[in-house]
Amino acid sequence: MQQLKYFRTSSILTMTQTNKEIIIEGNTRAGKPFRPSDWVDRMCSTYATFGEDRKLKYSPYLKPRVVNGVRCLAVDLKLKTVNPEGFAQLMHFAEENQLNVLDDEGNSIAVPQ
């Protein structure tokens, strides 16, 4: 889940870490499973579009995941730049439903704004 970026500064190769994604867990902050259980699929469908071939294509910024046996939604942080309104809606959904949000190291964090 961690992306490493390399860049040159005065001919020395340097490595920095960047947060590439956050995980919205299917558990509330109180530790209870979030219902409906298909919420991840619904979110992915909401951000899907039809391609030129008339087939439904899911957003590359949202990926269903299972982490420690819990259904989760991985959100690529590029979504905030590409679709700020969509990112804000997802974060509002997570906050309103008190869903646990994890950083790229698996630590629980506040819902990003």
The first five atom37 places (N, CA, C, CB, O) and aatype in JSON, in Angstrom:
{
  "aatype": [12, 5, 5, 10, 11, 18, 13, 1, 16, 15, 15, 9, 10, 16, 12, 16, 5, 16, 2, 11, 6, 9, 9, 9, 6, 7, 2, 16, 1, 0, 7, 11, 14, 13, 1, 14, 15, 3, 17, 19, 3, 1, 12, 4, 15, 16, 18, 0, 16, 13, 7, 6, 3, 1, 11, 10, 11, 18, 15, 14, 18, 10, 11, 14, 1, 19, 19, 2, 7, 19, 1, 4, 10, 0, 19, 3, 10, 11, 10, 11, 16, 19, 2, 14, 6, 7, 13, 0, 5, 10, 12, 8, 13, 0, 6, 6, 2, 5, 10, 2, 19, 10, 3, 3, 6, 7, 2, 15, 9, 0, 19, 14, 5],
  "atom_mask": [
    [1, 1, 1, 1, 1],
    [1, 1, 1, 1, 1],
    [1, 1, 1, 1, 1],
    [1, 1, 1, 1, 1],
    [1, 1, 1, 1, 1],
    [1, 1, 1, 1, 1],
    [1, 1, 1, 1, 1],
    [1, 1, 1, 1, 1],
    [1, 1, 1, 1, 1],
    [1, 1, 1, 1, 1],
    [1, 1, 1, 1, 1],
    [1, 1, 1, 1, 1],
    [1, 1, 1, 1, 1],
    [1, 1, 1, 1, 1],
    [1, 1, 1, 1, 1],
    [1, 1, 1, 1, 1],
    [1, 1, 1, 1, 1],
    [1, 1, 1, 1, 1],
    [1, 1, 1, 1, 1],
    [1, 1, 1, 1, 1],
    [1, 1, 1, 1, 1],
    [1, 1, 1, 1, 1],
    [1, 1, 1, 1, 1],
    [1, 1, 1, 1, 1],
    [1, 1, 1, 1, 1],
    [1, 1, 1, 0, 1],
    [1, 1, 1, 1, 1],
    [1, 1, 1, 1, 1],
    [1, 1, 1, 1, 1],
    [1, 1, 1, 1, 1],
    [1, 1, 1, 0, 1],
    [1, 1, 1, 1, 1],
    [1, 1, 1, 1, 1],
    [1, 1, 1, 1, 1],
    [1, 1, 1, 1, 1],
    [1, 1, 1, 1, 1],
    [1, 1, 1, 1, 1],
    [1, 1, 1, 1, 1],
    [1, 1, 1, 1, 1],
    [1, 1, 1, 1, 1],
    [1, 1, 1, 1, 1],
    [1, 1, 1, 1, 1],
    [1, 1, 1, 1, 1],
    [1, 1, 1, 1, 1],
    [1, 1, 1, 1, 1],
    [1, 1, 1, 1, 1],
    [1, 1, 1, 1, 1],
    [1, 1, 1, 1, 1],
    [1, 1, 1, 1, 1],
    [1, 1, 1, 1, 1],
    [1, 1, 1, 0, 1],
    [1, 1, 1, 1, 1],
    [1, 1, 1, 1, 1],
    [1, 1, 1, 1, 1],
    [1, 1, 1, 1, 1],
    [1, 1, 1, 1, 1],
    [1, 1, 1, 1, 1],
    [1, 1, 1, 1, 1],
    [1, 1, 1, 1, 1],
    [1, 1, 1, 1, 1],
    [1, 1, 1, 1, 1],
    [1, 1, 1, 1, 1],
    [1, 1, 1, 1, 1],
    [1, 1, 1, 1, 1],
    [1, 1, 1, 1, 1],
    [1, 1, 1, 1, 1],
    [1, 1, 1, 1, 1],
    [1, 1, 1, 1, 1],
    [1, 1, 1, 0, 1],
    [1, 1, 1, 1, 1],
    [1, 1, 1, 1, 1],
    [1, 1, 1, 1, 1],
    [1, 1, 1, 1, 1],
    [1, 1, 1, 1, 1],
    [1, 1, 1, 1, 1],
    [1, 1, 1, 1, 1],
    [1, 1, 1, 1, 1],
    [1, 1, 1, 1, 1],
    [1, 1, 1, 1, 1],
    [1, 1, 1, 1, 1],
    [1, 1, 1, 1, 1],
    [1, 1, 1, 1, 1],
    [1, 1, 1, 1, 1],
    [1, 1, 1, 1, 1],
    [1, 1, 1, 1, 1],
    [1, 1, 1, 0, 1],
    [1, 1, 1, 1, 1],
    [1, 1, 1, 1, 1],
    [1, 1, 1, 1, 1],
    [1, 1, 1, 1, 1],
    [1, 1, 1, 1, 1],
    [1, 1, 1, 1, 1],
    [1, 1, 1, 1, 1],
    [1, 1, 1, 1, 1],
    [1, 1, 1, 1, 1],
    [1, 1, 1, 1, 1],
    [1, 1, 1, 1, 1],
    [1, 1, 1, 1, 1],
    [1, 1, 1, 1, 1],
    [1, 1, 1, 1, 1],
    [1, 1, 1, 1, 1],
    [1, 1, 1, 1, 1],
    [1, 1, 1, 1, 1],
    [1, 1, 1, 1, 1],
    [1, 1, 1, 1, 1],
    [1, 1, 1, 0, 1],
    [1, 1, 1, 1, 1],
    [1, 1, 1, 1, 1],
    [1, 1, 1, 1, 1],
    [1, 1, 1, 1, 1],
    [1, 1, 1, 1, 1],
    [1, 1, 1, 1, 1],
    [1, 1, 1, 1, 1]
  ],
  "atom_positions": [
    [[0.81, -1.18, 0.0], [0.0, 0.0, 0.0], [0.86, 1.26, 0.0], [-0.92, -0.01, 1.18], [0.32, 2.35, -0.12]],
    [[2.12, 1.14, 0.13], [2.99, 2.27, 0.22], [3.67, 2.5, -1.11], [4.0, 2.09, 1.33], [4.15, 1.56, -1.74]],
    [[3.72, 3.75, -1.55], [4.38, 4.08, -2.8], [5.66, 4.82, -2.46], [3.45, 4.92, -3.72], [5.66, 5.74, -1.65]],
    [[6.73, 4.41, -3.1], [8.0, 5.08, -2.92], [8.3, 5.9, -4.15], [9.12, 4.08, -2.64], [8.14, 5.42, -5.27]],
    [[8.72, 7.14, -3.95], [9.09, 7.99, -5.07], [10.57, 8.3, -4.98], [8.25, 9.3, -5.09], [11.11, 8.51, -3.89]],
    [[11.2, 8.31, -6.12], [12.61, 8.63, -6.2], [12.78, 9.94, -6.95], [13.41, 7.5, -6.87], [12.09, 10.17, -7.94]],
    [[13.69, 10.78, -6.5], [14.0, 11.99, -7.25], [15.46, 12.33, -7.05], [13.09, 13.16, -6.81], [16.08, 11.91, -6.08]],
    [[16.02, 13.12, -7.99], [17.42, 13.5, -7.94], [17.58, 14.89, -7.35], [18.04, 13.44, -9.33], [16.9, 15.84, -7.75]],
    [[18.49, 14.99, -6.4], [18.89, 16.29, -5.89], [20.4, 16.33, -5.94], [18.35, 16.54, -4.44], [21.07, 15.57, -5.24]],
    [[20.92, 17.19, -6.75], [22.36, 17.34, -6.95], [23.07, 16.0, -7.1], [22.96, 18.11, -5.78], [24.03, 15.69, -6.39]],
    [[22.59, 15.21, -8.04], [23.13, 13.91, -8.43], [23.12, 12.84, -7.33], [24.52, 14.08, -8.91], [23.82, 11.84, -7.45]],
    [[22.34, 13.04, -6.28], [22.16, 12.02, -5.24], [20.73, 11.53, -5.33], [22.48, 12.58, -3.8], [19.79, 12.33, -5.3]],
    [[20.56, 10.23, -5.45], [19.22, 9.66, -5.54], [18.62, 9.61, -4.15], [19.24, 8.24, -6.2], [19.2, 9.02, -3.23]],
    [[17.46, 10.22, -3.99], [16.79, 10.28, -2.7], [15.45, 9.57, -2.79], [16.6, 11.75, -2.24], [14.82, 9.58, -3.85]],
    [[15.01, 8.94, -1.71], [13.75, 8.22, -1.68], [12.85, 8.86, -0.64], [13.97, 6.71, -1.38], [13.28, 9.13, 0.49]],
    [[11.59, 9.12, -1.02], [10.61, 9.63, -0.07], [9.38, 8.74, -0.11], [10.23, 11.1, -0.37], [9.11, 8.1, -1.12]],
    [[8.65, 8.7, 0.98], [7.42, 7.93, 1.04], [6.24, 8.86, 0.88], [7.33, 7.14, 2.36], [6.24, 9.97, 1.41]],
    [[5.23, 8.41, 0.15], [4.01, 9.18, 0.02], [2.84, 8.26, 0.31], [3.89, 9.81, -1.4], [2.87, 7.07, 0.0]],
    [[1.8, 8.83, 0.92], [0.59, 8.07, 1.15], [-0.17, 7.99, -0.15], [-0.29, 8.7, 2.27], [-0.57, 9.01, -0.71]],
    [[-0.36, 6.79, -0.63], [-1.04, 6.6, -1.9], [-2.53, 6.38, -1.7], [-0.44, 5.44, -2.66], [-3.34, 6.8, -2.53]],
    [[-2.91, 5.73, -0.62], [-4.32, 5.41, -0.42], [-4.66, 5.34, 1.05], [-4.67, 4.11, -1.11], [-3.8, 5.2, 1.92]],
    [[-5.96, 5.43, 1.28], [-6.5, 5.19, 2.62], [-7.49, 4.04, 2.48], [-7.19, 6.48, 3.22], [-7.97, 3.74, 1.39]],
    [[-7.78, 3.41, 3.58], [-8.72, 2.3, 3.62], [-9.9, 2.69, 4.5], [-8.04, 0.99, 4.14], [-9.72, 3.08, 5.66]],
    [[-11.1, 2.58, 3.95], [-12.31, 2.77, 4.75], [-12.8, 1.38, 5.11], [-13.42, 3.61, 3.97], [-13.2, 0.6, 4.24]],
    [[-12.77, 1.07, 6.39], [-13.16, -0.26, 6.86], [-14.67, -0.42, 6.93], [-12.55, -0.54, 8.23], [-15.41, 0.56, 7.09]],
    [[-15.11, -1.65, 6.82], [-16.52, -1.99, 6.97], [-16.9, -2.18, 8.42], [0.0, 0.0, 0.0], [-17.9, -2.83, 8.72]],
    [[-16.12, -1.62, 9.33], [-16.42, -1.62, 10.76], [-16.55, -0.19, 11.23], [-15.33, -2.38, 11.57], [-15.84, 0.7, 10.75]],
    [[-17.45, 0.03, 12.16], [-17.58, 1.36, 12.74], [-16.47, 1.56, 13.77], [-18.98, 1.56, 13.4], [-15.78, 0.62, 14.14]],
    [[-16.32, 2.8, 14.2], [-15.3, 3.09, 15.23], [-15.62, 2.35, 16.52], [-15.22, 4.61, 15.5], [-14.73, 2.12, 17.35]],
    [[-16.88, 1.96, 16.7], [-17.28, 1.19, 17.89], [-16.99, -0.3, 17.71], [-18.77, 1.39, 18.18], [-17.21, -1.09, 18.62]],
    [[-16.47, -0.68, 16.52], [-16.1, -2.07, 16.28], [-17.21, -2.94, 15.74], [0.0, 0.0, 0.0], [-17.04, -4.16, 15.62]],
    [[-18.34, -2.35, 15.41], [-19.47, -3.14, 14.89], [-19.43, -3.17, 13.37], [-20.82, -2.56, 15.39], [-19.03, -2.2, 12.74]],
    [[-19.86, -4.3, 12.77], [-19.91, -4.38, 11.3], [-20.9, -3.37, 10.74], [-20.29, -5.8, 10.84], [-21.99, -3.18, 11.28]],
    [[-20.5, -2.71, 9.65], [-21.38, -1.74, 9.0], [-22.35, -2.47, 8.09], [-20.56, -0.69, 8.2], [-21.97, -3.39, 7.38]],
    [[-23.6, -2.05, 8.12], [-24.64, -2.61, 7.26], [-25.18, -1.52, 6.36], [-25.78, -3.23, 8.09], [-25.28, -0.38, 6.82]],
    [[-25.52, -1.78, 5.14], [-25.6, -3.08, 4.49], [-24.2, -3.63, 4.16], [-26.44, -2.99, 3.22], [-23.26, -2.87, 3.93]],
    [[-24.1, -4.93, 4.14], [-22.8, -5.57, 3.95], [-22.24, -5.36, 2.54], [-22.92, -7.04, 4.23], [-21.04, -5.56, 2.33]],
    [[-23.08, -4.97, 1.58], [-22.59, -4.75, 0.21], [-22.26, -3.27, -0.07], [-23.64, -5.23, -0.79], [-22.23, -2.86, -1.22]],
    [[-22.02, -2.5, 0.98], [-21.76, -1.07, 0.82], [-20.55, -0.79, -0.08], [-21.55, -0.43, 2.17], [-20.54, 0.2, -0.81]],
    [[-19.54, -1.65, -0.03], [-18.33, -1.45, -0.85], [-18.71, -1.55, -2.33], [-17.23, -2.5, -0.49], [-18.29, -0.72, -3.14]],
    [[-19.49, -2.56, -2.67], [-19.91, -2.74, -4.07], [-20.76, -1.56, -4.53], [-20.7, -4.06, -4.22], [-20.64, -1.1, -5.66]],
    [[-21.61, -1.09, -3.65], [-22.46, 0.06, -4.0], [-21.62, 1.31, -4.26], [-23.47, 0.33, -2.88], [-21.89, 2.05, -5.21]],
    [[-20.62, 1.53, -3.43], [-19.75, 2.69, -3.63], [-18.98, 2.58, -4.95], [-18.76, 2.82, -2.45], [-18.89, 3.55, -5.7]],
    [[-18.44, 1.41, -5.23], [-17.7, 1.21, -6.48], [-18.62, 1.43, -7.68], [-17.08, -0.21, -6.53], [-18.2, 2.0, -8.68]],
    [[-19.85, 0.98, -7.59], [-20.82, 1.16, -8.67], [-21.17, 2.63, -8.88], [-22.09, 0.36, -8.39], [-21.34, 3.08, -10.02]],
    [[-21.26, 3.37, -7.79], [-21.61, 4.79, -7.87], [-20.57, 5.58, -8.67], [-21.73, 5.38, -6.46], [-20.91, 6.53, -9.37]],
    [[-19.32, 5.18, -8.57], [-18.23, 5.9, -9.24], [-17.82, 5.25, -10.56], [-17.02, 6.0, -8.32], [-16.8, 5.6, -11.14]],
    [[-18.61, 4.29, -11.03], [-18.33, 3.62, -12.3], [-18.88, 4.43, -13.47], [-18.92, 2.19, -12.31], [-19.8, 5.22, -13.3]],
    [[-18.3, 4.21, -14.65], [-18.77, 4.88, -15.87], [-18.83, 3.84, -16.99], [-17.84, 6.09, -16.27], [-18.23, 2.77, -16.89]],
    [[-19.55, 4.18, -18.04], [-19.59, 3.3, -19.19], [-18.49, 3.7, -20.16], [-20.97, 3.35, -19.88], [-18.32, 4.87, -20.48]],
    [[-17.73, 2.69, -20.63], [-16.66, 2.93, -21.58], [-17.19, 3.0, -23.0], [0.0, 0.0, 0.0], [-18.38, 2.83, -23.24]],
    [[-16.27, 3.24, -23.95], [-16.64, 3.3, -25.36], [-17.23, 1.98, -25.84], [-15.42, 3.67, -26.2], [-18.03, 1.95, -26.78]],
    [[-16.83, 0.89, -25.19], [-17.35, -0.43, -25.57], [-18.69, -0.73, -24.91], [-16.34, -1.51, -25.19], [-19.2, -1.85, -24.99]],
    [[-19.26, 0.28, -24.25], [-20.55, 0.19, -23.57], [-20.55, -0.77, -22.39], [-21.61, -0.22, -24.54], [-21.61, -1.25, -21.97]],
    [[-19.38, -1.04, -21.86], [-19.26, -1.88, -20.67], [-18.97, -0.99, -19.47], [-18.15, -2.96, -20.84], [-18.3, 0.03, -19.57]],
    [[-19.51, -1.41, -18.33], [-19.31, -0.67, -17.1], [-17.87, -0.81, -16.64], [-20.28, -1.15, -16.0], [-17.34, -1.92, -16.55]],
    [[-17.23, 0.31, -16.35], [-15.84, 0.32, -15.89], [-15.79, 0.98, -14.52], [-14.91, 1.08, -16.91], [-16.24, 2.11, -14.33]],
    [[-15.23, 0.25, -13.56], [-15.1, 0.81, -12.22], [-14.0, 1.85, -12.18], [-14.83, -0.29, -11.2], [-13.04, 1.78, -12.95]],
    [[-14.14, 2.78, -11.3], [-13.14, 3.84, -11.14], [-11.81, 3.23, -10.72], [-13.62, 4.88, -10.11], [-11.78, 2.34, -9.86]],
    [[-10.71, 3.7, -11.29], [-9.4, 3.19, -10.87], [-9.01, 3.7, -9.49], [-8.33, 3.59, -11.89], [-8.01, 3.26, -8.93]],
    [[-9.79, 4.62, -8.93], [-9.46, 5.22, -7.64], [-10.12, 4.53, -6.45], [-9.85, 6.66, -7.65], [-9.81, 4.83, -5.3]],
    [[-11.03, 3.59, -6.73], [-11.71, 2.85, -5.66], [-11.54, 1.36, -5.9], [-13.22, 3.22, -5.59], [-11.83, 0.86, -6.99]],
    [[-11.07, 0.65, -4.88], [-10.85, -0.79, -5.01], [-11.44, -1.51, -3.8], [-9.34, -1.11, -5.15], [-11.13, -1.17, -2.66]],
    [[-12.28, -2.52, -4.05], [-12.75, -3.34, -2.92], [-11.58, -4.14, -2.37], [-13.92, -4.29, -3.35], [-10.74, -4.63, -3.13]],
    [[-11.53, -4.27, -1.07], [-10.47, -5.05, -0.42], [-11.06, -5.8, 0.76], [-9.31, -4.14, 0.03], [-12.13, -5.46, 1.27]],
    [[-10.35, -6.83, 1.17], [-10.65, -7.51, 2.43], [-9.39, -7.4, 3.27], [-11.08, -9.03, 2.2], [-8.33, -7.9, 2.88]],
    [[-9.5, -6.76, 4.42], [-8.37, -6.57, 5.33], [-8.74, -7.21, 6.66], [-8.01, -5.06, 5.5], [-9.71, -6.81, 7.3]],
    [[-7.97, -8.2, 7.06], [-8.23, -8.92, 8.31], [-9.66, -9.45, 8.37], [-7.98, -8.01, 9.51], [-10.31, -9.42, 9.42]],
    [[-10.15, -9.95, 7.23], [-11.48, -10.53, 7.17], [-12.62, -9.53, 7.09], [0.0, 0.0, 0.0], [-13.79, -9.92, 7.15]],
    [[-12.3, -8.24, 6.97], [-13.32, -7.19, 6.93], [-13.35, -6.57, 5.54], [-13.05, -6.09, 8.02], [-12.3, -6.21, 4.99]],
    [[-14.55, -6.45, 4.97], [-14.67, -5.79, 3.65], [-14.37, -4.31, 3.81], [-16.08, -6.0, 3.03], [-14.89, -3.65, 4.71]],
    [[-13.53, -3.82, 2.92], [-13.07, -2.44, 3.0], [-13.08, -1.81, 1.61], [-11.67, -2.36, 3.61], [-13.22, -2.5, 0.6]],
    [[-12.91, -0.5, 1.59], [-12.79, 0.23, 0.34], [-11.46, 0.98, 0.37], [-14.0, 1.21, 0.14], [-11.24, 1.84, 1.22]],
    [[-10.57, 0.64, -0.57], [-9.31, 1.35, -0.72], [-9.57, 2.56, -1.61], [-8.19, 0.43, -1.3], [-10.09, 2.42, -2.71]],
    [[-9.2, 3.73, -1.14], [-9.42, 4.98, -1.87], [-8.06, 5.57, -2.23], [-10.27, 6.0, -1.04], [-7.29, 5.96, -1.35]],
    [[-7.78, 5.62, -3.52], [-6.55, 6.25, -4.0], [-6.68, 7.75, -3.76], [-6.29, 5.93, -5.53], [-7.67, 8.36, -4.16]],
    [[-5.69, 8.34, -3.11], [-5.77, 9.75, -2.77], [-5.72, 10.68, -3.98], [-4.67, 10.1, -1.82], [-5.95, 11.88, -3.84]],
    [[-5.41, 10.14, -5.15], [-5.48, 10.95, -6.37], [-6.92, 11.38, -6.65], [-4.92, 10.16, -7.57], [-7.15, 12.36, -7.36]],
    [[-7.88, 10.64, -6.1], [-9.29, 10.98, -6.3], [-9.57, 12.4, -5.82], [-10.2, 9.98, -5.56], [-10.41, 13.1, -6.39]],
    [[-8.88, 12.84, -4.77], [-9.09, 14.17, -4.23], [-8.75, 15.25, -5.26], [-8.24, 14.37, -2.96], [-9.38, 16.31, -5.28]],
    [[-7.78, 14.99, -6.12], [-7.39, 15.93, -7.17], [-8.29, 15.79, -8.39], [-5.93, 15.72, -7.57], [-8.75, 16.79, -8.96]],
    [[-8.55, 14.55, -8.78], [-9.32, 14.26, -10.0], [-10.8, 14.58, -9.82], [-9.15, 12.8, -10.39], [-11.44, 15.12, -10.73]],
    [[-11.35, 14.25, -8.66], [-12.78, 14.44, -8.4], [-12.96, 14.9, -6.95], [-13.58, 13.11, -8.68], [-13.36, 14.12, -6.09]],
    [[-12.66, 16.19, -6.67], [-12.75, 16.68, -5.29], [-14.13, 16.5, -4.66], [-12.38, 18.13, -5.24], [-14.23, 16.18, -3.47]],
    [[-15.17, 16.69, -5.44], [-16.53, 16.54, -4.92], [-16.81, 15.08, -4.54], [-17.57, 17.03, -5.95], [-17.39, 14.81, -3.49]],
    [[-16.38, 14.15, -5.4], [-16.56, 12.73, -5.12], [-15.78, 12.31, -3.89], [0.0, 0.0, 0.0], [-16.28, 11.53, -3.07]],
    [[-14.55, 12.81, -3.75], [-13.74, 12.5, -2.58], [-14.43, 13.03, -1.32], [-12.31, 13.12, -2.71], [-14.5, 12.33, -0.31]],
    [[-14.93, 14.26, -1.39], [-15.61, 14.85, -0.24], [-16.85, 14.04, 0.14], [-16.01, 16.31, -0.54], [-17.13, 13.85, 1.33]],
    [[-17.59, 13.55, -0.86], [-18.78, 12.73, -0.58], [-18.41, 11.43, 0.12], [-19.55, 12.43, -1.88], [-19.08, 11.01, 1.06]],
    [[-17.33, 10.8, -0.34], [-16.88, 9.55, 0.3], [-16.47, 9.79, 1.75], [-15.71, 8.94, -0.48], [-16.79, 9.01, 2.64]],
    [[-15.75, 10.88, 1.98], [-15.29, 11.19, 3.34], [-16.47, 11.55, 4.23], [-14.27, 12.34, 3.32], [-16.49, 11.21, 5.41]],
    [[-17.46, 12.24, 3.66], [-18.67, 12.55, 4.42], [-19.41, 11.26, 4.79], [-19.61, 13.48, 3.6], [-19.89, 11.12, 5.92]],
    [[-19.49, 10.33, 3.85], [-20.12, 9.03, 4.1], [-19.4, 8.31, 5.25], [-20.1, 8.15, 2.81], [-20.04, 7.79, 6.16]],
    [[-18.06, 8.29, 5.2], [-17.28, 7.62, 6.25], [-17.51, 8.28, 7.6], [-15.78, 7.62, 5.9], [-17.69, 7.6, 8.61]],
    [[-17.51, 9.6, 7.62], [-17.69, 10.34, 8.88], [-19.11, 10.16, 9.42], [-17.39, 11.83, 8.67], [-19.3, 9.89, 10.61]],
    [[-20.09, 10.31, 8.55], [-21.49, 10.22, 8.97], [-21.81, 8.84, 9.55], [-22.41, 10.51, 7.78], [-22.59, 8.72, 10.49]],
    [[-21.2, 7.81, 8.98], [-21.46, 6.44, 9.44], [-20.42, 5.95, 10.45], [-21.49, 5.49, 8.25], [-20.42, 4.78, 10.83]],
    [[-19.55, 6.85, 10.87], [-18.52, 6.57, 11.87], [-17.69, 5.34, 11.5], [-19.15, 6.37, 13.24], [-17.4, 4.48, 12.34]],
    [[-17.3, 5.27, 10.22], [-16.48, 4.16, 9.75], [-15.03, 4.4, 10.09], [-16.65, 3.94, 8.24], [-14.55, 5.54, 10.07]],
    [[-14.33, 3.33, 10.41], [-12.92, 3.42, 10.73], [-12.12, 3.65, 9.45], [-12.44, 2.15, 11.46], [-12.34, 2.96, 8.45]],
    [[-11.21, 4.6, 9.46], [-10.36, 4.9, 8.31], [-8.92, 4.61, 8.7], [-10.53, 6.39, 7.84], [-8.46, 5.01, 9.77]],
    [[-8.2, 3.92, 7.8], [-6.82, 3.52, 8.07], [-5.87, 4.2, 7.1], [-6.67, 2.01, 7.97], [-6.21, 4.44, 5.94]],
    [[-4.66, 4.52, 7.58], [-3.64, 5.04, 6.69], [-2.92, 3.88, 6.02], [-2.65, 5.93, 7.46], [-3.31, 2.73, 6.18]],
    [[-1.87, 4.18, 5.26], [-1.17, 3.15, 4.51], [-0.39, 2.18, 5.37], [-0.24, 3.78, 3.53], [0.1, 1.16, 4.88]],
    [[-0.27, 2.47, 6.67], [0.41, 1.56, 7.6], [-0.58, 0.77, 8.45], [1.34, 2.35, 8.5], [-0.17, -0.03, 9.29]],
    [[-1.88, 1.0, 8.23], [-2.9, 0.27, 8.98], [-3.31, 0.94, 10.27], [0.0, 0.0, 0.0], [-4.02, 0.34, 11.08]],
    [[-2.86, 2.18, 10.48], [-3.23, 2.92, 11.69], [-4.55, 3.65, 11.49], [-2.12, 3.92, 12.07], [-4.8, 4.2, 10.42]],
    [[-5.39, 3.64, 12.51], [-6.65, 4.35, 12.46], [-6.37, 5.85, 12.47], [-7.57, 3.95, 13.65], [-5.59, 6.34, 13.29]],
    [[-7.03, 6.58, 11.54], [-6.82, 8.03, 11.43], [-8.17, 8.74, 11.38], [-5.97, 8.37, 10.17], [-9.21, 8.11, 11.2]],
    [[-8.12, 10.05, 11.56], [-9.32, 10.86, 11.39], [-9.68, 10.88, 9.92], [-9.12, 12.31, 11.94], [-8.81, 10.73, 9.06]],
    [[-10.95, 11.06, 9.63], [-11.41, 11.1, 8.25], [-10.77, 12.31, 7.57], [-12.97, 11.17, 8.17], [-10.96, 13.44, 8.03]],
    [[-10.01, 12.11, 6.47], [-9.39, 13.24, 5.77], [-10.44, 14.17, 5.18], [-8.46, 12.74, 4.67], [-11.51, 13.73, 4.77]],
    [[-10.13, 15.42, 5.13], [-11.05, 16.41, 4.53], [-10.53, 16.95, 3.25], [-11.3, 17.55, 5.48], [-11.18, 17.79, 2.62]]
  ]
}
